Amino acid sequence: EVQLVESGGGTVQAGGSLRLSCAASGFAFDDYAIGWFRQAAGKEREDIACINDSDGSIYYLPSEKGRVTISKDNAKNTVYLQMDSLKPEDTATYYCTAGRPLAPRGLIADMLCRGPGGNFWGQGTQVTVSS
């Protein structure tokens, strides 16, 4: 059974940091691009960051670049999202997704993030940033 389980969310004050984790099981983790998306109440889901090992690609939403860092630990089948300088507008449910989008080498992470996401999704973890 494929599972993506997010953790690490919570309530933090503005300016603080959080590290989200996405633990994967049930599929060939090394072969998949993994990404983080978020959805705030009443808003559309948006991509944040994606990573893919096979072509070494990493994508960040331009507005988040420099404030978030995505990393992947294949030994633990886990992807992390480090978020710093959090703002109240970061309040949302954060989801991880896994997929194998077709894309030119070097752009697989971009395709996962800038498309509809992957085949598999987790249940999400809530992040609330208080002002």
N, C-alpha and C positions, 0 to 999 in steps of 0.2 A: 504494500500500500504506500503510495506516495504521500509524504507529509512534509510540510514546511511549517515550522513553529517559531513564531516571533516572540521575543521577550526583551525586557530591558526598558519598556516604556514606564511612564509614571508622571508625576507632577514635579516640575522644577521651576525655579524662579528665572525670570528673564536674565540673560547673560550667562546662565549655567550651561552645563554639558550633559549629554547622555550618550551611552553607547548601546545601540540596539543590536540584537543577535537574531539570526535566522538559522535554525538547525534543520537540516534536510535529511531525509531518509527515503528509501524506496525507489531510488533511481540513480543513474550513473552521474553523481554530482560533478565529477571532474569534466564531464562532457557538456555541461549546460552553462549558459549564461545566467547570471543571477542578478536581480535588480531590486531596488527599493522604490516604492511608490507611496504616496500618501493621499488621503482624502479628508478634507475638512468638512464640517457640517454645512450642507447646502452648496457645496462646491464640487466641481468635477475632480476626478482623480488626476493627479499629476505625478510625473516621474521625478525622481531625485538623483539616483545614481545607479549605474549598472556596471557589471564586471564580467569579463570572459577570459578564461585561461588560454583557450586554443589559439587565439590570435593576440593575446596580451592586451586586449582593448579595455579601456575604462571610459565611461561617459559620465559627465556630471551636468545636471541642469545648470546652464550658465549663471543663473542668479544665485546658485548655491555653491558654486565653485569657490574653494578656499575656506568654506565654513563647514563642509562635510567631507568625510573621507570614507570610502568603501574599501573593504579588504576581505580576503577569502582565505580560509584555513582548510585546505583539502583534507588534512589529517583528521580534522574534527567535523568535516562536512558542515561547516558553518560559515556564514557570511556576516560581516559586521558593518554597521553604519555608525561612525563616530560623528556626532553633531555638537558643534561648539557655538558659543555666542547665541544661544537660543533666544527667539523672540516670540511674543504672544501669537503672532501669525503663523508660527510653526505648529500650533495646536492642531492635531489631526490624528486620525488612525493611520498607522504606518503598516504597510504590507510588503512582504517580499514575494517575488515571483521567479520562476525558473522556466527557461525556454531555450530553444535552439533555432533562432530565426535565421533565415537565409540572408546573407549579406556578404559583401566583399571582405576579404581578410583585412582586419584592422578596424572594421566597422560593426562587428557583431554586437558589441555592447550598446552602441548607438541605436542599432535597429531594435534591440529589446526595449530600450527606454523610450525611444521616440515613436515606437509602434504601440500596440495595445497591451504590451506585456507578454508574458509567457503562457505555457500550457497549464502550469501549476501555480496555485496561489495559497498563501497562508491565511489564517483567520484574522491577523492584524494585532497590533499592540497600540494602546492609546498613549499619546504624548500630550500633556497639557502644560503649557508654559504660562505662568502667572506674571503679571506686571508688578 
